[in-house]
Amino acid sequence: MAATRATKSGFAAEAERKIKSKYNDELAHEVLEWIKSVTGADINTSGDSENFYEILKDGTLLCKLVNELKSDSVKRINTSAMAFKCMENINNFLAASTSLGVPSVEQFQTVDLWEKQNLNSVVICLQSLGRKASNYGKPSIGPKESAKNVREFTPEQKKAGDTIVGLQAGSNKGATQSGLNFGNTRHM
């Protein structure tokens, strides 16, 4: 677990400080409140990193959460406190969240939670899952996901667009670099 790791030094310590500085207590509190409302679990919703870690580290609450969103997402929840059983719960949660639509870029690695290495990535994953919750009839958190907005153009509209010069390519409106000297002229 996190307590048995050696303290980091040098670049590793700097990277660890940077990762830990991204953790936001308010977002973690919002996520824990959402988990409490979906699962009905009696948990402390304080957003500090120690509480967040202690509540989620064994993965049982995470498995119950995905089972509330979609029943039987996780077939068997391990209640043992053994490390590999807890990590199996976390892996089962991650697999279920993938099937519920959480993109892989918004997921975390098992060690991010189990070894308390990057709790911010755990918060990001749970927020992403929270946005998907409304698809399963549960309350959601965060901004509403965008919907597809397909546009159909007629051939006349497409042809009219060909005559317009886009300014994305840039325009200098007739300006030139003549007369500009940087530094002194070269004397030969």
Secondary structure, DSSP 4 states (H G I P E B T S, - for coil): -GGGSPPP-THHHHHHHHHHHT--HHHHHHHHHHHHHHH--------SHHHHHHHHTTSHHHHHHHHHHSTTSSS-------HHHHHHHHHHHHHHHHHTT--GGG---HHHHHT-S-HHHHHHHHHHHHHHGGGGTS---SSPPP--------HHHHHHHHTS--GGG---TT---TT---SPPPP-
